């Protein structure tokens, strides 16, 4: 299920999936590419720093811990990434647009006030 968010100032719209994101799961370990693409820059910087740290610690005893952290980040963003993107857009003034049922389900799943 997807919901549409609309920027009332520019008229831009974005469809955001409500639920799990394979895009975030599979590409997050690659220096936070999905976070930058989806516009959550601070999250992208954190994941990119973790990725750089993983390269710098390669071959040391810390490399397995950093690898586990990257995998954990990928799973976290796979589950919560779309919610974070939607909350970021809503905080910037974007509004829901379209089907009331989908909007209601998104508010419930993303724990947003009605």
Gaussian input, Z-matrix of N, CA and C with variables (Angstrom, degrees):
# hf/3-21g

backbone

0 1
 N
 C     1     B1
 C     2     B2     1     A1
 N     3     B3     2     A2     1     D1
 C     4     B4     3     A3     2     D2
 C     5     B5     4     A4     3     D3
 N     6     B6     5     A5     4     D4
 C     7     B7     6     A6     5     D5
 C     8     B8     7     A7     6     D6
 N     9     B9     8     A8     7     D7
 C    10    B10     9     A9     8     D8
 C    11    B11    10    A10     9     D9
 N    12    B12    11    A11    10    D10
 C    13    B13    12    A12    11    D11
 C    14    B14    13    A13    12    D12
 N    15    B15    14    A14    13    D13
 C    16    B16    15    A15    14    D14
 C    17    B17    16    A16    15    D15
 N    18    B18    17    A17    16    D16
 C    19    B19    18    A18    17    D17
 C    20    B20    19    A19    18    D18
 N    21    B21    20    A20    19    D19
 C    22    B22    21    A21    20    D20
 C    23    B23    22    A22    21    D21
 N    24    B24    23    A23    22    D22
 C    25    B25    24    A24    23    D23
 C    26    B26    25    A25    24    D24
 N    27    B27    26    A26    25    D25
 C    28    B28    27    A27    26    D26
 C    29    B29    28    A28    27    D27
 N    30    B30    29    A29    28    D28
 C    31    B31    30    A30    29    D29
 C    32    B32    31    A31    30    D30
 N    33    B33    32    A32    31    D31
 C    34    B34    33    A33    32    D32
 C    35    B35    34    A34    33    D33
 N    36    B36    35    A35    34    D34
 C    37    B37    36    A36    35    D35
 C    38    B38    37    A37    36    D36
 N    39    B39    38    A38    37    D37
 C    40    B40    39    A39    38    D38
 C    41    B41    40    A40    39    D39
 N    42    B42    41    A41    40    D40
 C    43    B43    42    A42    41    D41
 C    44    B44    43    A43    42    D42
 N    45    B45    44    A44    43    D43
 C    46    B46    45    A45    44    D44
 C    47    B47    46    A46    45    D45
 N    48    B48    47    A47    46    D46
 C    49    B49    48    A48    47    D47
 C    50    B50    49    A49    48    D48
 N    51    B51    50    A50    49    D49
 C    52    B52    51    A51    50    D50
 C    53    B53    52    A52    51    D51
 N    54    B54    53    A53    52    D52
 C    55    B55    54    A54    53    D53
 C    56    B56    55    A55    54    D54
 N    57    B57    56    A56    55    D55
 C    58    B58    57    A57    56    D56
 C    59    B59    58    A58    57    D57
 N    60    B60    59    A59    58    D58
 C    61    B61    60    A60    59    D59
 C    62    B62    61    A61    60    D60
 N    63    B63    62    A62    61    D61
 C    64    B64    63    A63    62    D62
 C    65    B65    64    A64    63    D63
 N    66    B66    65    A65    64    D64
 C    67    B67    66    A66    65    D65
 C    68    B68    67    A67    66    D66
 N    69    B69    68    A68    67    D67
 C    70    B70    69    A69    68    D68
 C    71    B71    70    A70    69    D69
 N    72    B72    71    A71    70    D70
 C    73    B73    72    A72    71    D71
 C    74    B74    73    A73    72    D72
 N    75    B75    74    A74    73    D73
 C    76    B76    75    A75    74    D74
 C    77    B77    76    A76    75    D75
 N    78    B78    77    A77    76    D76
 C    79    B79    78    A78    77    D77
 C    80    B80    79    A79    78    D78
 N    81    B81    80    A80    79    D79
 C    82    B82    81    A81    80    D80
 C    83    B83    82    A82    81    D81
 N    84    B84    83    A83    82    D82
 C    85    B85    84    A84    83    D83
 C    86    B86    85    A85    84    D84
 N    87    B87    86    A86    85    D85
 C    88    B88    87    A87    86    D86
 C    89    B89    88    A88    87    D87
 N    90    B90    89    A89    88    D88
 C    91    B91    90    A90    89    D89
 C    92    B92    91    A91    90    D90
 N    93    B93    92    A92    91    D91
 C    94    B94    93    A93    92    D92
 C    95    B95    94    A94    93    D93
 N    96    B96    95    A95    94    D94
 C    97    B97    96    A96    95    D95
 C    98    B98    97    A97    96    D96
 N    99    B99    98    A98    97    D97
 C   100   B100    99    A99    98    D98
 C   101   B101   100   A100    99    D99
 N   102   B102   101   A101   100   D100
 C   103   B103   102   A102   101   D101
 C   104   B104   103   A103   102   D102
 N   105   B105   104   A104   103   D103
 C   106   B106   105   A105   104   D104
 C   107   B107   106   A106   105   D105
 N   108   B108   107   A107   106   D106
 C   109   B109   108   A108   107   D107
 C   110   B110   109   A109   108   D108
 N   111   B111   110   A110   109   D109
 C   112   B112   111   A111   110   D110
 C   113   B113   112   A112   111   D111
 N   114   B114   113   A113   112   D112
 C   115   B115   114   A114   113   D113
 C   116   B116   115   A115   114   D114
 N   117   B117   116   A116   115   D115
 C   118   B118   117   A117   116   D116
 C   119   B119   118   A118   117   D117
 N   120   B120   119   A119   118   D118
 C   121   B121   120   A120   119   D119
 C   122   B122   121   A121   120   D120
 N   123   B123   122   A122   121   D121
 C   124   B124   123   A123   122   D122
 C   125   B125   124   A124   123   D123
 N   126   B126   125   A125   124   D124
 C   127   B127   126   A126   125   D125
 C   128   B128   127   A127   126   D126
 N   129   B129   128   A128   127   D127
 C   130   B130   129   A129   128   D128
 C   131   B131   130   A130   129   D129
 N   132   B132   131   A131   130   D130
 C   133   B133   132   A132   131   D131
 C   134   B134   133   A133   132   D132
 N   135   B135   134   A134   133   D133
 C   136   B136   135   A135   134   D134
 C   137   B137   136   A136   135   D135
 N   138   B138   137   A137   136   D136
 C   139   B139   138   A138   137   D137
 C   140   B140   139   A139   138   D138
 N   141   B141   140   A140   139   D139
 C   142   B142   141   A141   140   D140
 C   143   B143   142   A142   141   D141
 N   144   B144   143   A143   142   D142
 C   145   B145   144   A144   143   D143
 C   146   B146   145   A145   144   D144
 N   147   B147   146   A146   145   D145
 C   148   B148   147   A147   146   D146
 C   149   B149   148   A148   147   D147
 N   150   B150   149   A149   148   D148
 C   151   B151   150   A150   149   D149
 C   152   B152   151   A151   150   D150
 N   153   B153   152   A152   151   D151
 C   154   B154   153   A153   152   D152
 C   155   B155   154   A154   153   D153
 N   156   B156   155   A155   154   D154
 C   157   B157   156   A156   155   D155
 C   158   B158   157   A157   156   D156
 N   159   B159   158   A158   157   D157
 C   160   B160   159   A159   158   D158
 C   161   B161   160   A160   159   D159
 N   162   B162   161   A161   160   D160
 C   163   B163   162   A162   161   D161
 C   164   B164   163   A163   162   D162
 N   165   B165   164   A164   163   D163
 C   166   B166   165   A165   164   D164
 C   167   B167   166   A166   165   D165
 N   168   B168   167   A167   166   D166
 C   169   B169   168   A168   167   D167
 C   170   B170   169   A169   168   D168
 N   171   B171   170   A170   169   D169
 C   172   B172   171   A171   170   D170
 C   173   B173   172   A172   171   D171
 N   174   B174   173   A173   172   D172
 C   175   B175   174   A174   173   D173
 C   176   B176   175   A175   174   D174
 N   177   B177   176   A176   175   D175
 C   178   B178   177   A177   176   D176
 C   179   B179   178   A178   177   D177
 N   180   B180   179   A179   178   D178
 C   181   B181   180   A180   179   D179
 C   182   B182   181   A181   180   D180
 N   183   B183   182   A182   181   D181
 C   184   B184   183   A183   182   D182
 C   185   B185   184   A184   183   D183
 N   186   B186   185   A185   184   D184
 C   187   B187   186   A186   185   D185
 C   188   B188   187   A187   186   D186
 N   189   B189   188   A188   187   D187
 C   190   B190   189   A189   188   D188
 C   191   B191   190   A190   189   D189
 N   192   B192   191   A191   190   D190
 C   193   B193   192   A192   191   D191
 C   194   B194   193   A193   192   D192
 N   195   B195   194   A194   193   D193
 C   196   B196   195   A195   194   D194
 C   197   B197   196   A196   195   D195
 N   198   B198   197   A197   196   D196
 C   199   B199   198   A198   197   D197
 C   200   B200   199   A199   198   D198
 N   201   B201   200   A200   199   D199
 C   202   B202   201   A201   200   D200
 C   203   B203   202   A202   201   D201
 N   204   B204   203   A203   202   D202
 C   205   B205   204   A204   203   D203
 C   206   B206   205   A205   204   D204
 N   207   B207   206   A206   205   D205
 C   208   B208   207   A207   206   D206
 C   209   B209   208   A208   207   D207
 N   210   B210   209   A209   208   D208
 C   211   B211   210   A210   209   D209
 C   212   B212   211   A211   210   D210
 N   213   B213   212   A212   211   D211
 C   214   B214   213   A213   212   D212
 C   215   B215   214   A214   213   D213
 N   216   B216   215   A215   214   D214
 C   217   B217   216   A216   215   D215
 C   218   B218   217   A217   216   D216
 N   219   B219   218   A218   217   D217
 C   220   B220   219   A219   218   D218
 C   221   B221   220   A220   219   D219
 N   222   B222   221   A221   220   D220
 C   223   B223   222   A222   221   D221
 C   224   B224   223   A223   222   D222
 N   225   B225   224   A224   223   D223
 C   226   B226   225   A225   224   D224
 C   227   B227   226   A226   225   D225
 N   228   B228   227   A227   226   D226
 C   229   B229   228   A228   227   D227
 C   230   B230   229   A229   228   D228
 N   231   B231   230   A230   229   D229
 C   232   B232   231   A231   230   D230
 C   233   B233   232   A232   231   D231
 N   234   B234   233   A233   232   D232
 C   235   B235   234   A234   233   D233
 C   236   B236   235   A235   234   D234
 N   237   B237   236   A236   235   D235
 C   238   B238   237   A237   236   D236
 C   239   B239   238   A238   237   D237
 N   240   B240   239   A239   238   D238
 C   241   B241   240   A240   239   D239
 C   242   B242   241   A241   240   D240
 N   243   B243   242   A242   241   D241
 C   244   B244   243   A243   242   D242
 C   245   B245   244   A244   243   D243
 N   246   B246   245   A245   244   D244
 C   247   B247   246   A246   245   D245
 C   248   B248   247   A247   246   D246
 N   249   B249   248   A248   247   D247
 C   250   B250   249   A249   248   D248
 C   251   B251   250   A250   249   D249
 N   252   B252   251   A251   250   D250
 C   253   B253   252   A252   251   D251
 C   254   B254   253   A253   252   D252
 N   255   B255   254   A254   253   D253
 C   256   B256   255   A255   254   D254
 C   257   B257   256   A256   255   D255
 N   258   B258   257   A257   256   D256
 C   259   B259   258   A258   257   D257
 C   260   B260   259   A259   258   D258
 N   261   B261   260   A260   259   D259
 C   262   B262   261   A261   260   D260
 C   263   B263   262   A262   261   D261
 N   264   B264   263   A263   262   D262
 C   265   B265   264   A264   263   D263
 C   266   B266   265   A265   264   D264
 N   267   B267   266   A266   265   D265
 C   268   B268   267   A267   266   D266
 C   269   B269   268   A268   267   D267
 N   270   B270   269   A269   268   D268
 C   271   B271   270   A270   269   D269
 C   272   B272   271   A271   270   D270
 N   273   B273   272   A272   271   D271
 C   274   B274   273   A273   272   D272
 C   275   B275   274   A274   273   D273
 N   276   B276   275   A275   274   D274
 C   277   B277   276   A276   275   D275
 C   278   B278   277   A277   276   D276
 N   279   B279   278   A278   277   D277
 C   280   B280   279   A279   278   D278
 C   281   B281   280   A280   279   D279
 N   282   B282   281   A281   280   D280
 C   283   B283   282   A282   281   D281
 C   284   B284   283   A283   282   D282
 N   285   B285   284   A284   283   D283
 C   286   B286   285   A285   284   D284
 C   287   B287   286   A286   285   D285
 N   288   B288   287   A287   286   D286
 C   289   B289   288   A288   287   D287
 C   290   B290   289   A289   288   D288
 N   291   B291   290   A290   289   D289
 C   292   B292   291   A291   290   D290
 C   293   B293   292   A292   291   D291
 N   294   B294   293   A293   292   D292
 C   295   B295   294   A294   293   D293
 C   296   B296   295   A295   294   D294
 N   297   B297   296   A296   295   D295
 C   298   B298   297   A297   296   D296
 C   299   B299   298   A298   297   D297
 N   300   B300   299   A299   298   D298
 C   301   B301   300   A300   299   D299
 C   302   B302   301   A301   300   D300
 N   303   B303   302   A302   301   D301
 C   304   B304   303   A303   302   D302
 C   305   B305   304   A304   303   D303
 N   306   B306   305   A305   304   D304
 C   307   B307   306   A306   305   D305
 C   308   B308   307   A307   306   D306
 N   309   B309   308   A308   307   D307
 C   310   B310   309   A309   308   D308
 C   311   B311   310   A310   309   D309
 N   312   B312   311   A311   310   D310
 C   313   B313   312   A312   311   D311
 C   314   B314   313   A313   312   D312
 N   315   B315   314   A314   313   D313
 C   316   B316   315   A315   314   D314
 C   317   B317   316   A316   315   D315
 N   318   B318   317   A317   316   D316
 C   319   B319   318   A318   317   D317
 C   320   B320   319   A319   318   D318
 N   321   B321   320   A320   319   D319
 C   322   B322   321   A321   320   D320
 C   323   B323   322   A322   321   D321
 N   324   B324   323   A323   322   D322
 C   325   B325   324   A324   323   D323
 C   326   B326   325   A325   324   D324
 N   327   B327   326   A326   325   D325
 C   328   B328   327   A327   326   D326
 C   329   B329   328   A328   327   D327
 N   330   B330   329   A329   328   D328
 C   331   B331   330   A330   329   D329
 C   332   B332   331   A331   330   D330
 N   333   B333   332   A332   331   D331
 C   334   B334   333   A333   332   D332
 C   335   B335   334   A334   333   D333
 N   336   B336   335   A335   334   D334
 C   337   B337   336   A336   335   D335
 C   338   B338   337   A337   336   D336
 N   339   B339   338   A338   337   D337
 C   340   B340   339   A339   338   D338
 C   341   B341   340   A340   339   D339

   B1=1.4374
   B2=1.5288
   B3=1.2955
   B4=1.4592
   B5=1.5228
   B6=1.3321
   B7=1.4559
   B8=1.5231
   B9=1.3004
   B10=1.4505
   B11=1.5165
   B12=1.3272
   B13=1.4567
   B14=1.5138
   B15=1.3201
   B16=1.4519
   B17=1.5252
   B18=1.3265
   B19=1.4618
   B20=1.5314
   B21=1.3380
   B22=1.4612
   B23=1.5296
   B24=1.3133
   B25=1.4605
   B26=1.5283
   B27=1.3250
   B28=1.4650
   B29=1.5284
   B30=1.3250
   B31=1.4601
   B32=1.5192
   B33=1.3315
   B34=1.4693
   B35=1.5255
   B36=1.3164
   B37=1.4580
   B38=1.5200
   B39=1.3259
   B40=1.4714
   B41=1.5085
   B42=1.3192
   B43=1.4532
   B44=1.5208
   B45=1.3168
   B46=1.4645
   B47=1.5176
   B48=1.3010
   B49=1.4580
   B50=1.5254
   B51=1.3116
   B52=1.4643
   B53=1.5167
   B54=1.3241
   B55=1.4494
   B56=1.5166
   B57=1.3187
   B58=1.4586
   B59=1.5219
   B60=1.3426
   B61=1.4536
   B62=1.5315
   B63=1.3301
   B64=1.4541
   B65=1.5209
   B66=1.3094
   B67=1.4613
   B68=1.5298
   B69=1.3353
   B70=1.4648
   B71=1.5257
   B72=1.3209
   B73=1.4693
   B74=1.5290
   B75=1.3183
   B76=1.4588
   B77=1.5231
   B78=1.3310
   B79=1.4547
   B80=1.5252
   B81=1.3235
   B82=1.4646
   B83=1.5302
   B84=1.3430
   B85=1.4639
   B86=1.5308
   B87=1.3224
   B88=1.4619
   B89=1.5264
   B90=1.3143
   B91=1.4683
   B92=1.5332
   B93=1.3199
   B94=1.4577
   B95=1.5151
   B96=1.3176
   B97=1.4596
   B98=1.5332
   B99=1.3473
   B100=1.4681
   B101=1.5308
   B102=1.3138
   B103=1.4520
   B104=1.5316
   B105=1.3138
   B106=1.4631
   B107=1.5285
   B108=1.3320
   B109=1.4659
   B110=1.5309
   B111=1.3232
   B112=1.4642
   B113=1.5251
   B114=1.3328
   B115=1.4603
   B116=1.5148
   B117=1.3219
   B118=1.4689
   B119=1.5332
   B120=1.3167
   B121=1.4612
   B122=1.5220
   B123=1.3204
   B124=1.4741
   B125=1.5301
   B126=1.3162
   B127=1.4588
   B128=1.5276
   B129=1.3244
   B130=1.4525
   B131=1.5155
   B132=1.3341
   B133=1.4696
   B134=1.5204
   B135=1.3328
   B136=1.4723
   B137=1.5339
   B138=1.3225
   B139=1.4667
   B140=1.5281
   B141=1.3270
   B142=1.4695
   B143=1.5277
   B144=1.3249
   B145=1.4677
   B146=1.5264
   B147=1.3332
   B148=1.4619
   B149=1.5260
   B150=1.3230
   B151=1.4634
   B152=1.5195
   B153=1.3311
   B154=1.4672
   B155=1.5237
   B156=1.3256
   B157=1.4697
   B158=1.5233
   B159=1.3300
   B160=1.4653
   B161=1.5299
   B162=1.3226
   B163=1.4702
   B164=1.5255
   B165=1.3223
   B166=1.4702
   B167=1.5245
   B168=1.3208
   B169=1.4647
   B170=1.5254
   B171=1.3134
   B172=1.4581
   B173=1.5287
   B174=1.3149
   B175=1.4493
   B176=1.5198
   B177=1.3247
   B178=1.4688
   B179=1.5278
   B180=1.3202
   B181=1.4630
   B182=1.5234
   B183=1.3220
   B184=1.4649
   B185=1.5236
   B186=1.3199
   B187=1.4644
   B188=1.5260
   B189=1.3185
   B190=1.4652
   B191=1.5245
   B192=1.3231
   B193=1.4638
   B194=1.5241
   B195=1.3131
   B196=1.4616
   B197=1.5278
   B198=1.3104
   B199=1.4575
   B200=1.5182
   B201=1.3303
   B202=1.4690
   B203=1.5286
   B204=1.3273
   B205=1.4686
   B206=1.5305
   B207=1.3309
   B208=1.4634
   B209=1.5253
   B210=1.3194
   B211=1.4661
   B212=1.5259
   B213=1.3318
   B214=1.4635
   B215=1.5315
   B216=1.3353
   B217=1.4667
   B218=1.5234
   B219=1.3253
   B220=1.4636
   B221=1.5249
   B222=1.3195
   B223=1.4717
   B224=1.5268
   B225=1.3246
   B226=1.4656
   B227=1.5259
   B228=1.3313
   B229=1.4580
   B230=1.5242
   B231=1.3158
   B232=1.4589
   B233=1.5191
   B234=1.3217
   B235=1.4627
   B236=1.5302
   B237=1.3090
   B238=1.4616
   B239=1.5286
   B240=1.3130
   B241=1.4581
   B242=1.5157
   B243=1.3330
   B244=1.4597
   B245=1.5209
   B246=1.3096
   B247=1.4692
   B248=1.5268
   B249=1.3162
   B250=1.4664
   B251=1.5269
   B252=1.3219
   B253=1.4691
   B254=1.5279
   B255=1.3278
   B256=1.4647
   B257=1.5210
   B258=1.3294
   B259=1.4589
   B260=1.5214
   B261=1.3157
   B262=1.4545
   B263=1.5239
   B264=1.3261
   B265=1.4630
   B266=1.5243
   B267=1.3240
   B268=1.4622
   B269=1.5251
   B270=1.3319
   B271=1.4620
   B272=1.5253
   B273=1.3348
   B274=1.4682
   B275=1.5264
   B276=1.3352
   B277=1.4546
   B278=1.5121
   B279=1.3181
   B280=1.4526
   B281=1.5276
   B282=1.3190
   B283=1.4642
   B284=1.5215
   B285=1.3330
   B286=1.4589
   B287=1.5258
   B288=1.3248
   B289=1.4500
   B290=1.5258
   B291=1.3267
   B292=1.4568
   B293=1.5077
   B294=1.3190
   B295=1.4586
   B296=1.5283
   B297=1.3344
   B298=1.4694
   B299=1.5235
   B300=1.3182
   B301=1.4673
   B302=1.5283
   B303=1.3164
   B304=1.4659
   B305=1.5222
   B306=1.3129
   B307=1.4686
   B308=1.5252
   B309=1.3282
   B310=1.4686
   B311=1.5297
   B312=1.3311
   B313=1.4675
   B314=1.5302
   B315=1.3225
   B316=1.4698
   B317=1.5188
   B318=1.3279
   B319=1.4755
   B320=1.5262
   B321=1.3218
   B322=1.4729
   B323=1.5284
   B324=1.3319
   B325=1.4632
   B326=1.5253
   B327=1.3388
   B328=1.4603
   B329=1.5221
   B330=1.3369
   B331=1.4761
   B332=1.5258
   B333=1.3358
   B334=1.4589
   B335=1.5160
   B336=1.3253
   B337=1.4663
   B338=1.5419
   B339=1.3070
   B340=1.4695
   B341=1.4969
   A1=108.45
   A2=114.95
   A3=122.01
   A4=109.84
   A5=115.37
   A6=121.08
   A7=107.71
   A8=115.08
   A9=120.86
   A10=109.35
   A11=115.55
   A12=121.07
   A13=107.72
   A14=115.58
   A15=122.46
   A16=109.78
   A17=116.38
   A18=121.17
   A19=107.06
   A20=117.71
   A21=119.44
   A22=113.62
   A23=118.38
   A24=121.04
   A25=112.42
   A26=116.05
   A27=119.76
   A28=113.13
   A29=116.83
   A30=120.40
   A31=113.60
   A32=117.65
   A33=120.91
   A34=109.44
   A35=115.82
   A36=121.31
   A37=109.34
   A38=114.84
   A39=121.04
   A40=108.17
   A41=115.97
   A42=121.88
   A43=107.71
   A44=115.31
   A45=120.49
   A46=108.77
   A47=114.83
   A48=120.55
   A49=109.49
   A50=115.08
   A51=120.60
   A52=105.90
   A53=116.08
   A54=119.62
   A55=112.02
   A56=114.30
   A57=122.93
   A58=111.80
   A59=116.39
   A60=121.86
   A61=110.75
   A62=115.89
   A63=120.23
   A64=110.80
   A65=116.85
   A66=122.05
   A67=110.02
   A68=116.45
   A69=120.31
   A70=111.11
   A71=117.36
   A72=120.37
   A73=111.66
   A74=116.74
   A75=119.77
   A76=114.31
   A77=118.09
   A78=119.31
   A79=115.33
   A80=118.92
   A81=120.44
   A82=113.01
   A83=120.65
   A84=118.67
   A85=114.87
   A86=117.04
   A87=120.42
   A88=110.14
   A89=114.92
   A90=123.85
   A91=113.93
   A92=117.32
   A93=120.53
   A94=114.60
   A95=117.46
   A96=120.71
   A97=112.38
   A98=120.01
   A99=118.49
   A100=112.99
   A101=116.47
   A102=119.18
   A103=110.80
   A104=117.08
   A105=120.56
   A106=110.79
   A107=117.06
   A108=121.36
   A109=110.65
   A110=116.79
   A111=120.91
   A112=113.58
   A113=117.50
   A114=120.39
   A115=116.26
   A116=118.01
   A117=119.88
   A118=107.54
   A119=114.03
   A120=123.40
   A121=113.81
   A122=117.28
   A123=119.37
   A124=110.53
   A125=116.25
   A126=120.24
   A127=109.91
   A128=116.13
   A129=120.70
   A130=112.60
   A131=116.25
   A132=119.93
   A133=111.83
   A134=116.48
   A135=119.99
   A136=110.07
   A137=116.52
   A138=119.75
   A139=110.22
   A140=117.90
   A141=120.72
   A142=110.65
   A143=116.61
   A144=120.08
   A145=110.41
   A146=116.34
   A147=120.04
   A148=110.48
   A149=117.25
   A150=121.17
   A151=112.08
   A152=116.49
   A153=120.44
   A154=110.32
   A155=116.13
   A156=120.41
   A157=110.48
   A158=117.16
   A159=120.76
   A160=110.52
   A161=116.17
   A162=119.35
   A163=110.31
   A164=116.51
   A165=120.06
   A166=112.74
   A167=117.33
   A168=120.40
   A169=112.55
   A170=117.52
   A171=120.87
   A172=110.26
   A173=115.99
   A174=121.32
   A175=113.90
   A176=117.78
   A177=120.12
   A178=109.47
   A179=115.11
   A180=119.67
   A181=112.26
   A182=117.92
   A183=121.32
   A184=112.65
   A185=117.47
   A186=119.51
   A187=112.62
   A188=117.83
   A189=119.07
   A190=111.13
   A191=117.77
   A192=120.82
   A193=110.56
   A194=116.65
   A195=120.64
   A196=109.92
   A197=118.02
   A198=121.62
   A199=112.01
   A200=115.34
   A201=119.76
   A202=110.11
   A203=117.42
   A204=120.54
   A205=111.37
   A206=117.25
   A207=119.95
   A208=111.92
   A209=116.01
   A210=119.54
   A211=110.22
   A212=116.59
   A213=120.48
   A214=111.03
   A215=116.84
   A216=120.68
   A217=110.24
   A218=117.18
   A219=120.70
   A220=111.05
   A221=117.24
   A222=120.90
   A223=109.92
   A224=117.03
   A225=121.09
   A226=111.02
   A227=116.99
   A228=119.81
   A229=111.64
   A230=117.79
   A231=119.59
   A232=111.18
   A233=115.76
   A234=121.09
   A235=111.68
   A236=118.09
   A237=122.04
   A238=115.57
   A239=118.65
   A240=121.21
   A241=114.67
   A242=117.11
   A243=119.75
   A244=111.42
   A245=117.03
   A246=121.08
   A247=110.12
   A248=117.17
   A249=121.28
   A250=110.29
   A251=116.65
   A252=120.43
   A253=110.06
   A254=116.94
   A255=120.87
   A256=111.10
   A257=117.96
   A258=120.68
   A259=110.95
   A260=117.22
   A261=120.87
   A262=111.09
   A263=116.49
   A264=119.97
   A265=111.39
   A266=117.08
   A267=120.21
   A268=111.33
   A269=117.18
   A270=121.07
   A271=111.39
   A272=116.91
   A273=121.55
   A274=112.09
   A275=117.05
   A276=120.37
   A277=115.65
   A278=118.06
   A279=120.51
   A280=108.60
   A281=117.00
   A282=121.53
   A283=109.69
   A284=115.05
   A285=120.38
   A286=109.14
   A287=115.32
   A288=120.65
   A289=107.38
   A290=117.24
   A291=119.68
   A292=114.48
   A293=114.70
   A294=125.20
   A295=111.92
   A296=116.19
   A297=121.30
   A298=112.69
   A299=117.34
   A300=120.03
   A301=110.81
   A302=117.17
   A303=121.04
   A304=110.94
   A305=116.16
   A306=120.28
   A307=110.22
   A308=116.18
   A309=120.43
   A310=110.78
   A311=116.59
   A312=120.26
   A313=111.26
   A314=116.77
   A315=120.29
   A316=110.52
   A317=116.70
   A318=119.87
   A319=111.10
   A320=116.33
   A321=120.24
   A322=110.11
   A323=117.90
   A324=121.33
   A325=112.32
   A326=116.42
   A327=120.56
   A328=112.19
   A329=116.29
   A330=122.22
   A331=111.39
   A332=115.99
   A333=121.88
   A334=109.77
   A335=118.44
   A336=119.54
   A337=110.18
   A338=115.21
   A339=120.35
   A340=113.55
   D1=138.77
   D2=179.06
   D3=-120.23
   D4=151.99
   D5=170.57
   D6=-123.41
   D7=155.07
   D8=179.59
   D9=-106.78
   D10=130.41
   D11=173.53
   D12=-110.71
   D13=140.54
   D14=-174.25
   D15=-123.32
   D16=134.07
   D17=173.66
   D18=-91.94
   D19=108.95
   D20=-176.03
   D21=-65.07
   D22=-23.06
   D23=-179.19
   D24=-75.24
   D25=-43.06
   D26=-175.04
   D27=-105.68
   D28=-18.10
   D29=-176.92
   D30=84.44
   D31=1.07
   D32=178.51
   D33=-66.59
   D34=148.90
   D35=174.76
   D36=-128.74
   D37=152.04
   D38=175.68
   D39=-138.54
   D40=133.09
   D41=173.37
   D42=-92.41
   D43=127.45
   D44=-179.36
   D45=-123.40
   D46=130.51
   D47=179.69
   D48=-72.59
   D49=138.26
   D50=174.43
   D51=-96.20
   D52=107.70
   D53=-179.26
   D54=131.68
   D55=-160.38
   D56=-173.22
   D57=-65.96
   D58=144.59
   D59=179.94
   D60=-121.36
   D61=112.57
   D62=175.27
   D63=-68.59
   D64=-32.04
   D65=178.63
   D66=-57.43
   D67=-49.69
   D68=178.47
   D69=-65.63
   D70=-44.38
   D71=-176.95
   D72=-59.99
   D73=-47.78
   D74=-172.41
   D75=-80.33
   D76=-28.42
   D77=-173.89
   D78=-107.11
   D79=-11.00
   D80=-179.95
   D81=-56.02
   D82=-41.56
   D83=-179.72
   D84=-62.31
   D85=-15.60
   D86=179.01
   D87=-89.37
   D88=67.30
   D89=173.90
   D90=58.75
   D91=30.59
   D92=174.29
   D93=71.16
   D94=27.65
   D95=-178.46
   D96=-53.17
   D97=-46.19
   D98=-178.16
   D99=-62.96
   D100=-34.88
   D101=-179.66
   D102=-64.41
   D103=-41.10
   D104=177.77
   D105=-68.23
   D106=-42.40
   D107=-179.53
   D108=-62.25
   D109=-40.79
   D110=-177.05
   D111=-84.96
   D112=-4.64
   D113=173.07
   D114=91.28
   D115=14.39
   D116=175.78
   D117=-103.93
   D118=77.07
   D119=-170.30
   D120=-60.93
   D121=-42.55
   D122=-177.98
   D123=-62.21
   D124=-40.77
   D125=177.59
   D126=-65.10
   D127=-40.10
   D128=178.76
   D129=-62.56
   D130=-40.60
   D131=178.56
   D132=-63.85
   D133=-39.66
   D134=179.10
   D135=-64.34
   D136=-46.08
   D137=-179.00
   D138=-68.06
   D139=-38.45
   D140=177.56
   D141=-62.29
   D142=-42.04
   D143=177.67
   D144=-62.83
   D145=-39.60
   D146=177.41
   D147=-64.64
   D148=-39.88
   D149=177.93
   D150=-64.50
   D151=-41.98
   D152=177.40
   D153=-64.55
   D154=-40.99
   D155=177.15
   D156=-62.37
   D157=-35.95
   D158=178.46
   D159=-63.56
   D160=-40.71
   D161=179.18
   D162=-68.25
   D163=-40.43
   D164=-178.27
   D165=-68.17
   D166=-29.46
   D167=-178.20
   D168=-95.59
   D169=6.07
   D170=-178.20
   D171=-56.40
   D172=128.91
   D173=179.49
   D174=91.95
   D175=-11.27
   D176=179.18
   D177=-96.57
   D178=176.30
   D179=-179.47
   D180=-69.65
   D181=-21.03
   D182=-179.46
   D183=-81.65
   D184=-12.44
   D185=-174.27
   D186=-64.22
   D187=-36.63
   D188=179.36
   D189=-68.21
   D190=-36.95
   D191=177.06
   D192=-64.51
   D193=-44.02
   D194=179.70
   D195=-65.68
   D196=-37.80
   D197=176.34
   D198=-61.58
   D199=-42.73
   D200=177.23
   D201=-64.35
   D202=-38.72
   D203=177.98
   D204=-64.16
   D205=-38.72
   D206=176.81
   D207=-65.60
   D208=-40.35
   D209=177.21
   D210=-65.42
   D211=-42.09
   D212=177.94
   D213=-62.56
   D214=-39.94
   D215=177.27
   D216=-63.17
   D217=-41.51
   D218=179.93
   D219=-63.01
   D220=-43.53
   D221=178.74
   D222=-66.09
   D223=-43.59
   D224=178.88
   D225=-57.73
   D226=-49.05
   D227=-178.40
   D228=-72.00
   D229=-28.27
   D230=173.84
   D231=-61.77
   D232=-38.68
   D233=-179.18
   D234=-83.07
   D235=-44.44
   D236=-171.69
   D237=-107.64
   D238=-5.09
   D239=-172.95
   D240=-58.32
   D241=-46.91
   D242=-179.53
   D243=-64.30
   D244=-36.46
   D245=177.20
   D246=-63.24
   D247=-43.54
   D248=-179.44
   D249=-64.13
   D250=-41.52
   D251=178.36
   D252=-62.77
   D253=-46.57
   D254=-179.47
   D255=-62.37
   D256=-44.38
   D257=179.02
   D258=-62.95
   D259=-37.28
   D260=178.34
   D261=-64.32
   D262=-44.94
   D263=179.48
   D264=-66.61
   D265=-41.80
   D266=179.07
   D267=-63.49
   D268=-35.78
   D269=177.65
   D270=-66.96
   D271=-25.46
   D272=179.25
   D273=-86.70
   D274=2.50
   D275=177.11
   D276=102.91
   D277=1.70
   D278=177.12
   D279=-68.12
   D280=154.98
   D281=-179.19
   D282=-128.34
   D283=158.43
   D284=175.63
   D285=-71.93
   D286=149.12
   D287=179.40
   D288=-144.25
   D289=140.54
   D290=173.46
   D291=109.95
   D292=-145.16
   D293=-172.39
   D294=-60.85
   D295=122.65
   D296=-178.43
   D297=-63.89
   D298=-36.58
   D299=179.73
   D300=-63.75
   D301=-45.60
   D302=179.10
   D303=-63.83
   D304=-40.87
   D305=178.58
   D306=-62.42
   D307=-43.57
   D308=179.53
   D309=-62.57
   D310=-43.88
   D311=179.03
   D312=-64.72
   D313=-38.54
   D314=178.18
   D315=-64.35
   D316=-43.30
   D317=178.95
   D318=-60.39
   D319=-39.67
   D320=178.98
   D321=-67.95
   D322=-49.87
   D323=-176.38
   D324=-66.87
   D325=-34.07
   D326=-178.34
   D327=-94.71
   D328=4.63
   D329=176.59
   D330=56.16
   D331=48.56
   D332=178.65
   D333=-102.43
   D334=149.72
   D335=177.69
   D336=-68.13
   D337=150.46
   D338=-178.25
   D339=-74.72

